[in-house]
Structures are given as structure tokens and as C-alpha cells.
Amino acid sequence: MTPEQAEQLDLFDRAQLEHVLRICCQYDTRTEAGRRLFGVSRRRKKRADDTTHLNKYLKAFGLNWEQVQSLRYR
């Protein structure tokens, strides 16, 4: 996502995305990050698939796990 694209997001979406990216950069795997991000909603589901949930969230913003992980080293 470019800075120009980020500017097009509502403030709420931008803040939420920034928080998600911050969490993702703290963990080595999508599974770990997904567990942290979706822990409460996972308990309400019959089957938890945090990795797929996280992938779909990132994709909605034109991102993938590898791009997010590259932020760790900036």
C-alpha cells in the first residue's frame, strides 16, 4: 500500500490497519499474529482459521504477509 492509498482510507480503517501491521511485525508467523489478533472471535467459532482470516484482512488492503514482514526491518 502506498502512502497515497493510505491517505484514501478513513481514519478508523487507517488506525486499525496500523495496529494490525504493528502486531504482525511482532510475530514470526501468520499463525502467531492471527492468534493474537483474533483470539476473542476464535473462541466463538466452531473452527478457527486465524491464518486465513489474517490473509483476507491484509488482502483487502492490497497487502500480503511477505510485504508486512518486510516492514520489520525498516
Buried (B, 14 or more C-beta within 10 A) or exposed (E): BEEEEEEEBEEEEBEBBEEBBEBBBEBEEBEBBBBBBBEEEBEEEEEBBBBEBBBEBBEEBEBEBEBBBEEEEE
